Amino acid sequence: KNITTMSSLPHALEIDPESSLQFTITRDPATDGSDGSSRCTMTLRHPGHTKGYLAFKVKTTQPRRYLVRPNQGIVAPNSSETVSILLVDKDRQVLYSTYERLGQSALDHSKDKF
């Protein structure tokens, strides 16, 4: 039986991190030294298996909660693109209060998926 993985496809981007994104959410960003935004990044890399450019589009099930920049683009062979995902401040506060009330398990079962 021949099993094909995404990394073995010539027209596939390598994604880092592969399976999940993690946000750091704090009670008061002004006092913890951060810029107040809850953001994470992922890197899309063209491994160069083909000389063609590869297009991407990042979608989320919660487009009002998460801002994705750039949400689409083209990656040249042997290069990469960094995509930022920003959690909207209002929803950051909601998630933090949910965590305080219900604990980690409430966030682990969240429906927020990309």
Backbone torsions as a table, in degrees:
resi	resn	phi	psi	omega
1	LYS	NA	130.6	-179.1
2	ASN	-99.3	120.4	-179.9
3	ILE	-106.5	128.1	179.4
4	THR	-104.9	127.6	175.1
5	THR	-104.6	162.7	-179.3
6	MET	-59.4	-37.1	-177.3
7	SER	-69.4	-18.9	179.5
8	SER	-89.7	-7.6	178.0
9	LEU	-79.3	134.3	-177.4
10	PRO	-68.9	-20.8	-177.9
11	HIS	-109.9	40.5	-179.1
12	ALA	-121.1	138.1	174.8
13	LEU	-85.6	146.9	172.7
14	GLU	-89.3	132.2	-175.6
15	ILE	-114.2	131.8	177.3
16	ASP	-132.9	121.0	2.4
17	PRO	-75.0	154.0	-172.7
18	GLU	-71.6	-40.7	-167.7
19	SER	-120.0	-26.2	-177.3
20	SER	-151.1	154.9	176.7
21	LEU	-113.2	144.2	179.5
22	GLN	-123.6	132.2	176.0
23	PHE	-104.5	145.9	172.1
24	THR	-101.7	119.9	-177.3
25	ILE	-116.0	126.7	179.4
26	THR	-119.2	159.4	-179.7
27	ARG	-63.8	-50.3	-175.2
28	ASP	-134.4	93.6	-177.4
29	PRO	-58.7	-26.0	-178.1
30	ALA	-67.1	-28.2	-177.2
31	THR	-97.9	-10.4	-177.8
32	ASP	-99.1	6.3	175.4
33	GLY	85.4	1.3	179.0
34	SER	-88.2	174.2	179.9
35	ASP	-84.5	3.3	177.4
36	GLY	91.7	-8.3	-178.7
37	SER	-101.8	145.0	174.8
38	SER	-103.4	104.7	-176.4
39	ARG	-137.0	156.8	171.9
40	CYS	-141.6	168.5	-179.4
41	THR	-129.9	156.1	170.5
42	MET	-134.9	152.0	-178.7
43	THR	-113.8	129.9	175.5
44	LEU	-106.9	119.1	-175.3
45	ARG	-118.8	132.4	174.7
46	HIS	-87.9	112.0	-174.6
47	PRO	-72.5	-9.4	177.4
48	GLY	84.3	17.1	177.0
49	HIS	-68.8	-17.1	178.5
50	THR	-136.7	156.8	180.0
51	LYS	-86.7	-6.8	-179.4
52	GLY	-79.4	155.3	175.5
53	TYR	-78.5	148.9	180.0
54	LEU	-115.7	132.9	179.1
55	ALA	-94.2	151.6	176.1
56	PHE	-139.1	157.0	172.7
57	LYS	-145.9	127.8	-180.0
58	VAL	-106.5	126.5	179.4
59	LYS	-123.7	153.1	177.3
60	THR	-129.1	154.9	176.9
61	THR	-78.2	-11.3	-178.9
62	GLN	-127.9	70.6	-174.4
63	PRO	-65.4	-20.3	177.2
64	ARG	-85.1	-18.5	-179.9
65	ARG	-90.2	-36.2	-176.3
66	TYR	-119.1	128.1	174.6
67	LEU	-100.7	125.9	-177.6
68	VAL	-111.5	122.8	-178.5
69	ARG	-136.2	126.7	-16.4
70	PRO	-71.5	147.8	-179.2
71	ASN	-89.0	-9.2	175.0
72	GLN	-155.6	159.7	-179.6
73	GLY	173.8	-170.3	-178.6
74	ILE	-129.7	136.7	-179.8
75	VAL	-115.5	125.7	-179.9
76	ALA	-76.4	157.4	177.9
77	PRO	-55.4	139.1	179.3
78	ASN	58.4	30.0	175.3
79	SER	-133.5	178.9	-178.1
80	SER	-142.6	164.8	178.1
81	GLU	-132.4	132.4	176.0
82	THR	-97.7	128.8	-179.4
83	VAL	-111.6	129.9	177.8
84	SER	-101.3	137.5	175.8
85	ILE	-119.1	120.5	-175.3
86	LEU	-112.2	127.6	175.1
87	LEU	-85.0	122.9	-178.5
88	VAL	-59.9	139.0	-172.9
89	ASP	-55.4	-44.1	-179.6
90	LYS	-58.1	-43.3	-179.6
91	ASP	-74.5	-27.8	174.0
92	ARG	-61.0	-43.4	179.4
93	GLN	-65.7	-39.7	178.3
94	VAL	-63.7	-45.5	179.2
95	LEU	-62.9	-39.6	-179.8
96	TYR	-66.0	-42.5	179.4
97	SER	-67.5	-34.2	175.4
98	THR	-64.0	-41.8	178.2
99	TYR	-61.8	-43.8	-179.5
100	GLU	-63.6	-37.4	-178.2
101	ARG	-77.7	-46.7	-168.3
102	LEU	-111.8	-12.4	178.8
103	GLY	87.6	-178.2	-174.7
104	GLN	-61.7	-35.7	-176.1
105	SER	-60.3	-31.3	178.1
106	ALA	-64.8	-38.8	179.3
107	LEU	-76.0	-32.8	179.4
108	ASP	-64.0	-27.6	-178.1
109	HIS	-99.6	14.6	179.5
110	SER	-63.5	149.6	180.0
111	LYS	-88.4	2.6	-177.8
112	ASP	-72.2	109.7	179.6
113	LYS	-134.4	152.3	174.9
114	PHE	-99.5	NA	NA
